[in-house]
Amino acid sequence: MRPVSVLIVDDQILLRQGLRKLLEIEDGVEVVGDASDGVEALEFLASAPPPDVALVDARMPRMDGIELITRMRAEHPGVPAVILTTFDDDELVFGGLRAGARGYLLKDVPPEELVLAIRQAARGETVLGGPAADHLVAALTAPPAPVPSPVRPSALSEREWEVARVVGTGATNREIARTLFITEGTAKNHVTSILRKLDLRDRTALALWVGEHRA
């Protein structure tokens, strides 16, 4: 079976060398190159056969890992990237995943877990270390932020504002009448008055206006 080829991207030369030595003793893994930042990594990818996986540090000079992964996703979509970093925060975890990273690991990960993650990423699987997984679970289980209520403009009466808010849902005059227990003609008159007071041309403009005016 062909070994999994790996590109190491990190600005710390000792870490690059250490990772190379660590991975070179593993059966089925081959380090095909290393780069000190995103610029060098893109130069390598443009001039060599694509590796199966790129191990990418999050913070580097000239071009950091997030920008590199964004560029790789556009220019080298067949190369999955795994972030390997010392930094553990929401901005980097979610920024990296949004950019297209297939995994996020901390540099204190045990060697066997790193090798397993490389093989999983090469197969197209997503790999998240414990802390990154915790961030993701916390974000998914956090209670939703309260949705602010629209603020009534002083130009409108309470009833007109009620009508405007129902128009904001896309309701017709008949639906407005049913919702507010008024006649359809009264609903129509309220809509006409609201459009005039707010200097809006039609119901669509009013619906957009209601959506934009929130607390």
Buried (B, 14 or more C-beta within 10 A) or exposed (E): EEBBBBBBBBBBEEBBEBBBEBBEEBEEBBBBBBBBBBBBBBEBBEEEEBBBBBBBBBEBEEBBBBBBBBBBBEEBEEBBBBBBBEBBEEEBBBBBBEBBBBBBBBBEBEEEEBBEBBBBBBEEEBBBBEBBEEBBEEEEEEEEEEEEEBEBBEEBBEEBBBBBBBBBEEBBBEBBBBBBEBEBEBBBBBBEBBBEBBEBEEBEEBBEBBEEBEE
